[in-house]
Amino acid sequence: MAGREQRFTGKRYFEIQPFNNVTDFAFSSGQNVIRFQIPPMNSALLNDVLFCGNLQVNTDAATPYDQGDIVANPATSKMIGVDSTNGIHSFIQRVEISTRRGAMMLQENTFYDLNAKKENAGKNAPVDLLVGRNNVMNFQSSRAVGTMRRLTRDALDDDGVPFAVNLEMGLLNKSNTRIALDKVGGLEMLIYLNSDTNALFNINNNLTTKLTSAARYTLRNVRIFGSYQMINPAVAGEYQGVAFKMNALNLQTLNSSLDTNGFVPQVQAMDKIVYIAQPNTTSQNNFSTNAQSTDMLVGQKSYKVSLNGTPFPMDFAVKNETAVPNIPAAASVFDGQITGNPEAIYHLCLATQNKYPPYHTCISAELESESRRDAGDAVATSINNVSPNFQPIAVNYQHGFDGYASPMTQSLVQTQFDSSVQTNDPHVDAEKRGQAQTLSAIYEFNASLDYGSLMLNK
């Protein structure tokens, strides 16, 4: 076999415009699908891909969001924000990657914004988001209020805020090797934009001036750029396939305080499952809330997990140390009140970083406490301020080993949730507790593509 110095022969860089031949993309205008085609290239691996362009935010069709809109007067100030963990990822609803030879779907992420929140919250602390540690061309921040001025521009004809981000797709950044473009005839990538109401939100719903149905955003001058890793043609035949991490979604609802979620993942082995619960009627298509909010299940008391009816990988319920009835009801004490369960946080860290203790993460009992205060304090000045908080329920099936995954063929995965859903519990948010909760179970597993047959194995 050729040595490393003979295998790789250098890099070449590319920049690709949308195949749509459109300058401005916006959900409100119907131009909400961005289509890119990456051509095949002999003896080349796709090394890295960045999605870039400019973001424009308008309070109505012809009025840009301007720094002058952010003032101290509550009657006239406009406080518009995005999820500070996601930044530009908040504006993407779905991403599809397929081969141009045979038009085979390789990876489809139909819940892109929530999955990007999982990835970014797992590897960044709030201070990292503030300084752009992992992405210097995304308008992330330590709090949602920090995104306000980063969304503004001076005039209507101003192109807007520049951005450039790596897309959170396993085929692009979680693979054992880069994909060989000539083996698949090149790639086609479709990026579907999120609705205006799922991407933007009011940071303070107590203000007089808030977002209306006239508010909209536009992505302008979009393109992808990156590099090819060139390889020696003599060893190109050694690349027979590519293995990568894939995500899928199981969507259900929790309709009671003691409810059970169950599904069969239809994969051979499992890495992890992350369960994100959101209020069913107010989380989506609503300027008043952050659609990518990932707070703890309302009034969460405990959860149990099982595999094929047998408790696994733990044979006990994971209980919250600070039970809901013991949380003081007075709004003022939410400030600084540490809540949550260290064991639940332990399992969540294992699922996002595969190790404990973690570093650089938005998994924090203190952030959860601050988020509770924002939701429960009637005089809070920033209702949607603590968007970095990441407190779903997670189960790691790798058990701390990067190369390991639990066999899962035709297996039934069940999780029981004990919470305050559909109760009159006075110690939790009254609006959230009365709603059924949408439960997004995001699960990650191994997938492999065979170049010869173009067969995808999961």
C-alpha positions in Angstrom: 0.0 0.0 0.0 1.3 3.4 -0.8 2.5 5.6 2.1 0.8 8.7 3.3 3.1 11.0 1.4 2.1 9.2 -1.9 -1.6 9.0 -1.1 -2.5 12.7 -0.9 -1.2 15.1 -3.5 -2.6 18.5 -2.4 -5.8 20.5 -2.2 -7.9 22.4 -4.7 -10.5 25.0 -3.7 -14.0 25.6 -5.2 -16.9 28.0 -5.0 -20.3 27.0 -6.3 -23.4 29.2 -6.9 -26.9 27.9 -6.5 -28.2 25.8 -9.4 -31.5 27.8 -9.1 -29.8 30.9 -10.5 -31.7 33.0 -7.9 -30.1 35.9 -6.0 -32.5 36.2 -3.0 -34.0 33.3 -1.1 -36.9 33.8 1.4 -39.5 31.6 2.9 -42.1 34.4 2.5 -41.5 34.8 -1.2 -41.7 31.1 -2.0 -38.1 30.9 -3.0 -37.3 28.7 0.0 -35.2 25.8 -1.5 -31.5 26.4 -2.3 -30.1 23.8 -4.7 -26.4 23.1 -5.2 -24.7 20.7 -7.5 -21.1 19.6 -6.7 -19.6 18.1 -9.8 -17.6 14.8 -9.9 -13.8 15.1 -10.0 -11.4 12.3 -10.6 -9.1 11.3 -7.7 -10.7 13.9 -5.4 -12.3 13.6 -1.9 -14.7 16.3 -0.7 -12.6 17.8 2.1 -14.8 20.5 3.6 -18.0 22.5 2.6 -19.1 25.8 4.0 -22.5 27.4 3.4 -22.2 31.2 3.2 -24.0 34.4 2.2 -25.7 37.4 3.7 -28.8 37.5 6.1 -31.3 40.4 5.9 -33.9 40.9 8.5 -36.9 43.2 7.8 -39.6 44.3 10.3 -41.8 44.6 7.2 -41.4 44.2 3.5 -39.5 47.5 3.1 -38.1 48.3 6.5 -34.7 46.9 7.6 -34.1 46.0 11.2 -31.7 48.8 12.2 -29.6 49.5 15.3 -31.7 52.6 15.9 -34.7 50.2 16.5 -33.0 49.0 19.8 -33.6 51.8 22.3 -34.3 52.0 26.1 -38.0 53.1 25.6 -40.2 50.0 25.9 -42.9 51.6 23.9 -40.7 51.9 20.8 -37.8 49.4 21.1 -37.7 46.4 18.8 -36.0 43.4 20.4 -35.7 40.7 17.7 -33.5 37.7 18.2 -32.6 34.2 17.0 -31.5 31.2 18.9 -28.0 32.3 20.1 -26.7 28.7 20.0 -27.8 28.1 16.4 -27.3 31.5 14.7 -27.8 31.0 10.9 -28.7 27.3 11.5 -32.1 28.6 12.9 -33.1 29.6 9.3 -32.6 26.0 7.9 -35.5 23.5 8.2 -34.2 20.6 6.2 -31.1 19.5 4.2 -30.9 16.7 1.7 -27.8 15.2 0.1 -28.1 12.8 -2.8 -25.8 11.3 -5.5 -25.9 12.6 -9.0 -25.3 9.1 -10.3 -28.6 7.2 -9.7 -30.1 10.1 -7.8 -29.8 8.1 -4.5 -30.6 9.9 -1.3 -27.6 9.6 1.0 -28.7 11.7 4.0 -31.9 13.6 4.8 -32.1 15.8 7.9 -35.7 16.8 8.2 -35.2 18.4 11.6 -32.1 20.3 10.8 -32.5 23.3 13.2 -33.1 21.0 16.3 -30.2 18.7 15.4 -27.9 21.7 14.9 -28.9 23.0 18.3 -28.0 19.6 19.8 -24.6 19.6 18.1 -23.7 23.3 18.9 -25.0 23.2 22.5 -23.1 20.0 23.2 -19.7 21.4 22.2 -19.9 25.1 23.1 -20.2 27.0 26.4 -22.0 30.4 26.4 -18.7 32.2 26.4 -17.6 30.2 23.3 -20.7 31.3 21.5 -20.0 34.9 22.5 -16.5 34.9 20.9 -17.1 32.5 18.0 -14.8 29.7 19.2 -16.0 27.1 16.8 -17.5 29.3 14.1 -16.3 32.9 13.7 -18.7 33.7 10.9 -22.0 32.8 12.6 -23.9 35.4 14.7 -24.1 33.3 17.8 -23.9 34.8 21.3 -24.0 33.9 25.0 -27.6 35.1 25.2 -30.4 35.8 22.7 -30.1 39.5 23.5 -26.6 39.3 22.1 -27.9 38.4 18.6 -30.0 41.6 18.3 -27.4 44.0 16.9 -25.8 41.2 14.9 -29.1 41.0 12.9 -29.2 44.7 12.0 -28.1 46.6 8.9 -28.1 50.3 7.9 -30.3 50.5 4.8 -32.7 48.5 2.7 -30.1 48.0 -0.1 -27.5 46.8 2.4 -26.6 43.2 1.6 -26.9 42.3 5.3 -25.0 40.3 7.8 -22.3 37.9 6.3 -22.2 34.3 7.5 -20.3 31.1 6.7 -20.9 27.8 8.5 -20.2 24.1 8.3 -23.5 22.3 7.8 -24.3 19.8 10.6 -24.5 16.7 8.4 -22.7 13.5 9.3 -21.7 12.8 5.7 -19.8 16.1 5.6 -18.2 16.1 9.1 -18.7 12.8 10.8 -17.3 10.2 8.5 -14.3 7.8 8.6 -13.0 9.3 5.3 -14.2 12.0 2.9 -16.6 11.0 0.1 -15.0 10.2 -3.3 -16.9 12.4 -5.7 -16.1 10.5 -8.9 -17.5 7.3 -7.3 -21.0 8.8 -6.8 -21.1 11.1 -9.9 -20.9 14.2 -7.7 -23.5 15.4 -5.2 -26.7 17.4 -5.1 -27.5 19.3 -2.0 -30.9 20.9 -1.2 -31.3 23.4 1.6 -34.9 24.1 2.7 -35.4 27.4 4.6 -37.4 27.7 7.8 -40.5 29.8 8.2 -40.0 33.4 9.4 -41.9 32.5 12.6 -39.7 29.6 13.4 -36.4 31.4 12.8 -37.1 34.8 14.5 -38.7 35.6 17.8 -39.4 38.5 20.2 -36.9 38.6 23.0 -39.2 40.6 25.2 -42.9 40.0 24.7 -43.7 42.8 27.2 -42.7 45.5 24.7 -45.3 47.5 22.8 -43.6 47.0 19.4 -43.2 43.3 18.5 -42.8 41.2 15.4 -45.9 40.8 13.2 -46.8 38.7 10.2 -45.1 41.4 8.0 -41.7 40.6 9.4 -39.4 38.5 7.1 -35.9 37.5 6.4 -33.9 37.0 3.2 -30.7 35.0 2.4 -28.8 36.8 -0.3 -25.6 36.0 -2.3 -25.6 32.4 -1.0 -23.0 29.9 -2.2 -20.9 27.0 -1.0 -17.2 27.0 -0.9 -14.5 24.6 0.4 -11.8 22.3 -0.9 -11.1 19.0 -2.5 -8.4 16.6 -1.1 -6.6 15.4 -4.2 -5.3 11.8 -4.0 -2.9 9.8 -6.1 -4.7 8.1 -9.0 -2.7 4.9 -8.2 -4.5 4.5 -4.9 -7.9 5.8 -5.8 -9.2 2.3 -6.4 -8.7 1.5 -2.7 -11.7 3.7 -1.8 -14.6 1.3 -1.9 -17.1 3.2 0.3 -17.6 5.6 3.1 -18.9 5.2 6.7 -20.5 8.1 8.4 -22.9 9.1 11.2 -26.6 9.5 10.3 -29.5 11.0 12.3 -33.1 10.2 12.1 -36.2 11.5 13.9 -39.1 9.8 15.7 -41.9 12.3 16.5 -44.5 11.6 19.1 -46.5 13.5 21.8 -46.7 13.3 25.6 -50.3 13.7 26.6 -50.2 13.1 30.3 -48.0 13.4 33.4 -47.0 9.7 33.2 -46.5 8.8 29.6 -44.4 6.3 27.6 -42.7 6.8 24.2 -41.9 3.7 22.2 -40.5 3.1 18.7 -38.4 0.6 16.6 -35.5 2.5 15.1 -34.9 0.1 12.2 -31.1 0.3 12.4 -28.5 -2.4 13.1 -26.8 -0.5 15.9 -27.4 2.6 17.9 -25.1 5.4 19.2 -27.4 7.7 21.1 -31.0 9.0 21.4 -31.8 12.6 22.5 -35.4 13.3 23.5 -36.4 17.0 23.1 -39.8 17.9 24.5 -41.5 21.2 23.5 -45.0 22.6 24.3 -47.2 21.4 21.5 -49.2 24.5 20.6 -46.8 27.4 21.2 -43.4 26.2 20.2 -43.7 26.3 16.4 -44.8 29.2 14.1 -45.0 31.7 16.9 -42.9 34.9 17.2 -43.5 34.9 21.0 -41.3 31.8 21.5 -38.0 30.4 20.5 -38.7 27.4 18.2 -35.4 25.9 19.0 -35.8 26.0 22.7 -34.4 22.9 24.5 -35.5 23.3 28.1 -36.2 20.4 30.4 -39.6 18.6 30.1 -42.1 20.8 32.0 -42.1 19.6 35.6 -39.8 16.7 34.9 -39.6 14.4 37.9 -38.0 11.2 36.5 -37.6 9.0 33.5 -37.0 5.3 32.8 -35.6 3.6 29.7 -35.9 0.0 28.4 -35.0 -2.1 25.4 -37.4 -4.9 24.3 -39.2 -4.6 27.6 -36.1 -5.0 29.8 -34.6 -2.0 31.6 -31.5 -1.0 29.7 -28.9 0.5 29.9 -30.0 1.5 33.5 -32.4 -0.6 35.6 -33.7 2.3 37.7 -35.5 5.6 37.2 -33.3 8.7 36.8 -34.9 11.2 39.3 -34.5 14.9 39.6 -32.7 15.8 42.8 -34.8 18.9 43.2 -38.3 17.6 42.9 -40.9 20.0 41.3 -43.0 20.4 44.5 -39.8 21.6 46.3 -39.1 24.4 43.9 -40.4 27.6 45.5 -43.3 29.1 43.6 -42.3 32.8 44.2 -41.0 34.2 41.0 -38.1 36.1 42.6 -36.4 33.0 43.9 -35.9 31.5 40.4 -32.9 33.8 40.0 -29.9 31.7 40.8 -31.9 28.7 42.0 -30.0 25.6 41.0 -32.3 22.8 39.8 -32.0 19.6 37.9 -30.4 16.3 38.3 -26.6 15.6 38.1 -27.2 12.1 36.9 -29.5 13.3 34.1 -26.8 15.8 33.1 -24.2 13.0 33.2 -26.1 10.9 30.7 -26.8 14.0 28.5 -23.0 14.8 28.5 -22.2 11.2 27.5 -24.7 11.4 24.6 -23.3 14.7 23.3 -19.6 14.4 24.0 -19.2 10.7 24.9 -17.3 11.6 28.1 -17.8 13.1 31.6 -17.0 15.6 32.9 -17.5 17.6 29.8 -16.0 20.9 28.7 -17.4 23.6 26.6 -21.1 22.8 26.8 -24.4 24.5 27.3 -25.6 21.6 29.5 -25.9 23.3 32.9 -28.2 23.2 35.8 -27.6 27.0 36.2 -28.7 27.7 32.7 -31.8 25.6 33.3 -32.5 27.7 36.4 -32.1 30.9 34.5 -34.5 29.6 31.8 -37.1 28.7 34.4 -36.8 32.3 35.8 -37.4 33.8 32.3 -40.5 31.6 31.9 -41.8 32.0 35.4 -41.1 35.6 36.4 -43.9 37.9 35.4 -41.6 41.0 35.5 -38.8 39.4 33.5 -37.4 41.8 31.0 -36.1 39.2 28.6 -38.6 36.3 28.3 -36.6 34.5 25.6 -33.1 35.4 26.9 -31.5 32.0 27.9 -31.6 30.2 24.6 -28.2 28.4 25.1 -29.8 26.2 27.7 -29.8 22.5 26.7 -31.6 20.1 29.0 -33.4 17.3 27.1 -33.2 13.7 28.1 -30.6 11.5 26.5 -29.4 7.9 26.4 -25.9 7.0 25.2 -25.5 3.5 23.8 -21.8 3.8 23.2 -20.9 3.5 26.9 -18.0 5.9 26.6 -16.3 4.2 23.7 -16.1 6.1 20.4 -16.0 3.0 18.2 -18.8 1.1 20.0 -22.5 1.0 19.3 -25.2 -1.2 20.9 -26.9 -3.8 18.6 -30.4 -2.6 17.9 -31.8 -4.8 15.0 -35.7 -4.8 15.2 -35.5 -3.6 18.8 -38.2 -1.7 20.7 -36.9 1.3 22.6 -39.2 2.7 25.3 -38.9 5.6 27.6 -41.3 6.5 30.4 -41.6 10.2 31.5 -43.0 11.4 34.8 -43.7 15.1 34.6 -46.2 17.9 35.1 -47.7 17.6 31.6 -51.5 18.2 31.7 -51.6 18.9 35.4 -52.4 21.9 37.7 -49.0 21.8 39.4 -48.6 25.4 40.7 -44.7 25.2 40.7 -44.2 25.2 36.9 -45.1 27.4 34.0 -48.9 27.4 33.8 -48.9 27.9 30.0 -46.5 25.0 29.3 -48.0 22.5 31.8 -51.4 22.6 30.2 -50.2 21.6 26.7 -49.3 18.2 25.3 -45.6 18.1 24.6 -44.1 17.4 21.2 -41.4 14.8 21.7 -38.6 14.8 19.1 -36.5 11.7 19.6 -33.3 12.3 17.6 -31.2 9.2 17.2 -27.7 8.8 15.8 -26.4 5.6 14.2 -23.7 4.3 11.8 -24.4 4.2 8.1 -22.1 3.1 5.2 -22.3 3.7 1.5 -20.8 1.1 -0.9 -19.5 2.8 -4.1 -19.9 -0.2 -6.3 -23.6 -0.8 -5.7 -24.5 2.6 -4.3 -26.2 0.7 -1.5 -26.7 2.5 1.8 -26.6 0.3 4.9 -27.8 1.5 8.3 
